[in-house]
Amino acid sequence: ARIGRNPKTGEEVPILPRRVLTFRPSHLMKERVAAGNKR
C-alpha cells in the first residue's frame, strides 16, 4: 500500500492496490473547482 494524501483534509490516506475503485476526476473535480472558485 502506498501513502497518499487527501487534498481536502491534508490527512495521510493509505492507498490500497485494488481495482475496485476507479477514480475519474473529470466531472466531480470540475464541479468542486468551479464551486471553490465562486467564493
N, C-alpha and C positions, 0 to 999 in steps of 0.2 A: 504493500500500500504506500502511496506517496502522500506527502503532506501538502494540502492545498490551502488556500486562504479565502475565506468568504469576503468578497469585496465590500459588502454592506456593513458587516459587523467587525471585520478585521480578525475574527477568530480563526484559529487553525482547524482545518477540517481534514480528516483522513479520506483520501480518495481511494476507494477500493477498486481493484481491477475486475470489474464486472461489466457486462454489456447490457444490463437491464435498463439502465437509464442513459438515454442518448440526449445530450444537452444541445439543443439547437437555439442559439441566442437570437435568431433573426427577429421575429415579431415581438417577443417578450422584451428583449433588450431595447428595441426601438421605443416601445411603449414606456419603459422605465426611464430611458434617456429623455424622451420627449416630456414626460411628466416632471422630471427633475429640472429641465430647462425652463419650465413655465413659472417656477417660483420667482 
